[in-house]
Amino acid sequence: MNNQTNVVLPAWIYEQAKDKEELKQLVIDFIEPRYEGYTIKKITKDFAVCERGD
């Protein structure tokens, strides 16, 4: 069973981030409260590739 999913990220995250480290933190801050049990594996231009901890 594939527990990988793509979470679409809002444009404001990319607009607000000044560098890659800030981008990572903004993505974490966005995903953790909304998608409990998801682990971020990769961040792309439009979405975060996550693994669900089912």
Chimera marker file (.cmm) of the C-alpha trace (Angstrom):
<marker_set name="trace">
<marker id="1" x="0.000" y="0.000" z="0.000" r="1" g="1" b="0" radius="0.5"/>
<marker id="2" x="1.344" y="3.402" z="-1.002" r="1" g="1" b="0" radius="0.5"/>
<marker id="3" x="1.039" y="5.946" z="1.799" r="1" g="1" b="0" radius="0.5"/>
<marker id="4" x="2.519" y="8.786" z="-0.233" r="1" g="1" b="0" radius="0.5"/>
<marker id="5" x="0.382" y="11.809" z="-1.014" r="1" g="1" b="0" radius="0.5"/>
<marker id="6" x="0.858" y="15.292" z="-2.462" r="1" g="1" b="0" radius="0.5"/>
<marker id="7" x="-0.327" y="18.286" z="-0.465" r="1" g="1" b="0" radius="0.5"/>
<marker id="8" x="-0.918" y="21.419" z="-2.545" r="1" g="1" b="0" radius="0.5"/>
<marker id="9" x="0.807" y="24.407" z="-0.961" r="1" g="1" b="0" radius="0.5"/>
<marker id="10" x="-0.665" y="27.907" z="-1.048" r="1" g="1" b="0" radius="0.5"/>
<marker id="11" x="1.125" y="30.566" z="-3.079" r="1" g="1" b="0" radius="0.5"/>
<marker id="12" x="1.713" y="32.776" z="-0.027" r="1" g="1" b="0" radius="0.5"/>
<marker id="13" x="4.267" y="30.289" z="1.303" r="1" g="1" b="0" radius="0.5"/>
<marker id="14" x="6.498" y="30.824" z="-1.720" r="1" g="1" b="0" radius="0.5"/>
<marker id="15" x="5.889" y="34.574" z="-1.721" r="1" g="1" b="0" radius="0.5"/>
<marker id="16" x="6.747" y="34.938" z="1.962" r="1" g="1" b="0" radius="0.5"/>
<marker id="17" x="9.838" y="32.692" z="2.050" r="1" g="1" b="0" radius="0.5"/>
<marker id="18" x="13.125" y="34.537" z="1.716" r="1" g="1" b="0" radius="0.5"/>
<marker id="19" x="15.272" y="31.398" z="1.400" r="1" g="1" b="0" radius="0.5"/>
<marker id="20" x="15.076" y="27.587" z="1.401" r="1" g="1" b="0" radius="0.5"/>
<marker id="21" x="15.278" y="27.285" z="5.175" r="1" g="1" b="0" radius="0.5"/>
<marker id="22" x="12.384" y="29.678" z="5.685" r="1" g="1" b="0" radius="0.5"/>
<marker id="23" x="10.424" y="27.846" z="2.986" r="1" g="1" b="0" radius="0.5"/>
<marker id="24" x="10.920" y="24.550" z="4.829" r="1" g="1" b="0" radius="0.5"/>
<marker id="25" x="9.748" y="26.066" z="8.100" r="1" g="1" b="0" radius="0.5"/>
<marker id="26" x="6.679" y="27.672" z="6.516" r="1" g="1" b="0" radius="0.5"/>
<marker id="27" x="5.723" y="24.349" z="4.922" r="1" g="1" b="0" radius="0.5"/>
<marker id="28" x="6.122" y="22.555" z="8.265" r="1" g="1" b="0" radius="0.5"/>
<marker id="29" x="4.042" y="25.222" z="10.010" r="1" g="1" b="0" radius="0.5"/>
<marker id="30" x="1.339" y="24.864" z="7.339" r="1" g="1" b="0" radius="0.5"/>
<marker id="31" x="1.169" y="21.062" z="7.198" r="1" g="1" b="0" radius="0.5"/>
<marker id="32" x="1.609" y="19.924" z="10.817" r="1" g="1" b="0" radius="0.5"/>
<marker id="33" x="-1.614" y="21.385" z="12.286" r="1" g="1" b="0" radius="0.5"/>
<marker id="34" x="-3.719" y="20.480" z="9.240" r="1" g="1" b="0" radius="0.5"/>
<marker id="35" x="-2.413" y="17.039" z="8.313" r="1" g="1" b="0" radius="0.5"/>
<marker id="36" x="-1.750" y="15.098" z="11.497" r="1" g="1" b="0" radius="0.5"/>
<marker id="37" x="0.486" y="12.092" z="10.971" r="1" g="1" b="0" radius="0.5"/>
<marker id="38" x="1.997" y="13.353" z="7.702" r="1" g="1" b="0" radius="0.5"/>
<marker id="39" x="5.776" y="13.405" z="7.258" r="1" g="1" b="0" radius="0.5"/>
<marker id="40" x="7.206" y="15.757" z="4.629" r="1" g="1" b="0" radius="0.5"/>
<marker id="41" x="9.525" y="13.929" z="2.258" r="1" g="1" b="0" radius="0.5"/>
<marker id="42" x="10.102" y="16.565" z="-0.431" r="1" g="1" b="0" radius="0.5"/>
<marker id="43" x="9.010" y="20.082" z="-1.343" r="1" g="1" b="0" radius="0.5"/>
<marker id="44" x="8.459" y="20.895" z="-5.013" r="1" g="1" b="0" radius="0.5"/>
<marker id="45" x="7.274" y="24.000" z="-6.810" r="1" g="1" b="0" radius="0.5"/>
<marker id="46" x="3.574" y="23.477" z="-6.115" r="1" g="1" b="0" radius="0.5"/>
<marker id="47" x="3.235" y="20.823" z="-3.436" r="1" g="1" b="0" radius="0.5"/>
<marker id="48" x="4.792" y="18.884" z="-0.602" r="1" g="1" b="0" radius="0.5"/>
<marker id="49" x="5.280" y="15.161" z="-1.089" r="1" g="1" b="0" radius="0.5"/>
<marker id="50" x="4.249" y="13.573" z="2.197" r="1" g="1" b="0" radius="0.5"/>
<marker id="51" x="3.989" y="10.139" z="3.693" r="1" g="1" b="0" radius="0.5"/>
<marker id="52" x="0.979" y="9.308" z="5.802" r="1" g="1" b="0" radius="0.5"/>
<marker id="53" x="1.589" y="7.516" z="9.068" r="1" g="1" b="0" radius="0.5"/>
<marker id="54" x="-1.477" y="5.271" z="8.930" r="1" g="1" b="0" radius="0.5"/>
<link id1="1" id2="2" r="1" g="1" b="0" radius="0.2"/>
<link id1="2" id2="3" r="1" g="1" b="0" radius="0.2"/>
<link id1="3" id2="4" r="1" g="1" b="0" radius="0.2"/>
<link id1="4" id2="5" r="1" g="1" b="0" radius="0.2"/>
<link id1="5" id2="6" r="1" g="1" b="0" radius="0.2"/>
<link id1="6" id2="7" r="1" g="1" b="0" radius="0.2"/>
<link id1="7" id2="8" r="1" g="1" b="0" radius="0.2"/>
<link id1="8" id2="9" r="1" g="1" b="0" radius="0.2"/>
<link id1="9" id2="10" r="1" g="1" b="0" radius="0.2"/>
<link id1="10" id2="11" r="1" g="1" b="0" radius="0.2"/>
<link id1="11" id2="12" r="1" g="1" b="0" radius="0.2"/>
<link id1="12" id2="13" r="1" g="1" b="0" radius="0.2"/>
<link id1="13" id2="14" r="1" g="1" b="0" radius="0.2"/>
<link id1="14" id2="15" r="1" g="1" b="0" radius="0.2"/>
<link id1="15" id2="16" r="1" g="1" b="0" radius="0.2"/>
<link id1="16" id2="17" r="1" g="1" b="0" radius="0.2"/>
<link id1="17" id2="18" r="1" g="1" b="0" radius="0.2"/>
<link id1="18" id2="19" r="1" g="1" b="0" radius="0.2"/>
<link id1="19" id2="20" r="1" g="1" b="0" radius="0.2"/>
<link id1="20" id2="21" r="1" g="1" b="0" radius="0.2"/>
<link id1="21" id2="22" r="1" g="1" b="0" radius="0.2"/>
<link id1="22" id2="23" r="1" g="1" b="0" radius="0.2"/>
<link id1="23" id2="24" r="1" g="1" b="0" radius="0.2"/>
<link id1="24" id2="25" r="1" g="1" b="0" radius="0.2"/>
<link id1="25" id2="26" r="1" g="1" b="0" radius="0.2"/>
<link id1="26" id2="27" r="1" g="1" b="0" radius="0.2"/>
<link id1="27" id2="28" r="1" g="1" b="0" radius="0.2"/>
<link id1="28" id2="29" r="1" g="1" b="0" radius="0.2"/>
<link id1="29" id2="30" r="1" g="1" b="0" radius="0.2"/>
<link id1="30" id2="31" r="1" g="1" b="0" radius="0.2"/>
<link id1="31" id2="32" r="1" g="1" b="0" radius="0.2"/>
<link id1="32" id2="33" r="1" g="1" b="0" radius="0.2"/>
<link id1="33" id2="34" r="1" g="1" b="0" radius="0.2"/>
<link id1="34" id2="35" r="1" g="1" b="0" radius="0.2"/>
<link id1="35" id2="36" r="1" g="1" b="0" radius="0.2"/>
<link id1="36" id2="37" r="1" g="1" b="0" radius="0.2"/>
<link id1="37" id2="38" r="1" g="1" b="0" radius="0.2"/>
<link id1="38" id2="39" r="1" g="1" b="0" radius="0.2"/>
<link id1="39" id2="40" r="1" g="1" b="0" radius="0.2"/>
<link id1="40" id2="41" r="1" g="1" b="0" radius="0.2"/>
<link id1="41" id2="42" r="1" g="1" b="0" radius="0.2"/>
<link id1="42" id2="43" r="1" g="1" b="0" radius="0.2"/>
<link id1="43" id2="44" r="1" g="1" b="0" radius="0.2"/>
<link id1="44" id2="45" r="1" g="1" b="0" radius="0.2"/>
<link id1="45" id2="46" r="1" g="1" b="0" radius="0.2"/>
<link id1="46" id2="47" r="1" g="1" b="0" radius="0.2"/>
<link id1="47" id2="48" r="1" g="1" b="0" radius="0.2"/>
<link id1="48" id2="49" r="1" g="1" b="0" radius="0.2"/>
<link id1="49" id2="50" r="1" g="1" b="0" radius="0.2"/>
<link id1="50" id2="51" r="1" g="1" b="0" radius="0.2"/>
<link id1="51" id2="52" r="1" g="1" b="0" radius="0.2"/>
<link id1="52" id2="53" r="1" g="1" b="0" radius="0.2"/>
<link id1="53" id2="54" r="1" g="1" b="0" radius="0.2"/>
</marker_set>
